């Protein structure tokens, strides 16, 4: 079972140094990311971008307690997108690890429990009037509370919004963003916004540009996190094509020797058979024979066809019995989070993503194209926890192979392209960051993270600097997910057209406030950053070289004209060209 085939391809393979720096704590009990956040604890508005499992919840505890004890704040309110994530902010004995106070959430102030919205809003209001200092609730409860309270009633508080990418400034879709704007304008509340995604979760901005500019950003990227682990050494991101029904191909990619989270497709997607329960049944049949289903946990015990070993499966798809599902979730969040043998495979639909903690998970197997890059990064984040005995983590996207004979070939090829480019965008996130400077004469930049380029235009305005500092990955996502990029992916457009026509056009659409000079500065940042991150950087003696267009170039000789002759996303095109045949390309570009 699960012997790799020529249809399984890893398009991202990353090896890390296992330096241990991101998981080692200091005398206050803080890890590296938490120290970075704590250094900015005085900011009124703080935006924390850090990968799943980096310790954002505890970073908030450190900052929140400092604001309570040292910054004249009287309340800390933590809001999470769904109830299950509230457990991440439960009472924690921080003094046992060297901090000056403990994080204490009284049971009555934990609103991530079953119950009506109106009752929770009443408890929220009582909390604001009472002596307690910490409350945890859902985004929905916070939104309902906002609607019943004046902004001034949040004076003296700290509002911590977890998974901030769920928030939107769109009045029709998410009132939370606009209500936060009112809080910022009409109260002295401090706000700590946290997200595990490097991409916006919505085409609508989280906040207005004016409000977003008020936030102090702290970014701890995936490279920082994974390079500083002790156990996890390599990460692979790839895809596997199938024809027909995915259930007939699942045995080719489901490795029963790996702790796996299997995300089946939504019922409305093209990959779904439209019967989610039957799909789970097929998956179980692929594993082997049913032995028992535990009454107290809901865990399904199967006997493998190949080895006869027992496999413990958690079914989070079956929602016909709420009590059974609740028992399974409780088991996963308590026993399975600390016992490696508690579960082997989790089958999920819309669950086990953000905020879900199963440190032993090694393989995220996801069926179907995921349009949301936020969802992709959250899924990958479930398997990138550092855990003893786990040296490799793998994300595999099982996607339908485009078929030129099908009427939906255009949609199929586009989805294939976007699935592949989503993986390659993750490679950009996983790579170390560089600073790019204009090369002037024989200027020397001793910082190994700085690269000087002849003819390079450095940001000339604060607006461009802000885009480069916080939006570069989002912008790359916009470019790669743009439909016009499909033509470039088949080689129909040359690199210079891609770099100097398509990319500037998308930048202008995304940022209509930029003038021509600013657009060019942003364009150069996108192209240079992508080319360097897609290329291998190698040190030879005291010289540094970067692989571009199948040859190594001395970094001292880099110039913007040379870089503009290279397609910054060439790897996506190379992968796609091996996956999409000429008849499919014809199907993609034929005129209706």
Helices and strands as residue ranges (DSSP letters): E 8-15, H 32-39, E 45-50, H 56-70, E 75-80, G 83-89, G 95-97, G 107-109, H 117-129, E 134-138, H 139-148, G 151-154, E 157-161, G 164-166, H 175-186, E 190-195, H 209-212, E 216-220, H 222-227, E 234-242, G 246-248, G 250-252, E 260-263, H 276-287, E 288-293, E 300-304, E 310-315, H 322-333, E 345-348, E 363-367, H 373-381, E 392-400, H 409-430, E 435-438, E 450-453, H 462-470, H 472-480, H 485-489, H 495-497, I 498-502, H 503-510, H 516-534, E 537-540, E 543-548, E 551-554, G 555-557, H 560-563, H 570-579, H 582-589
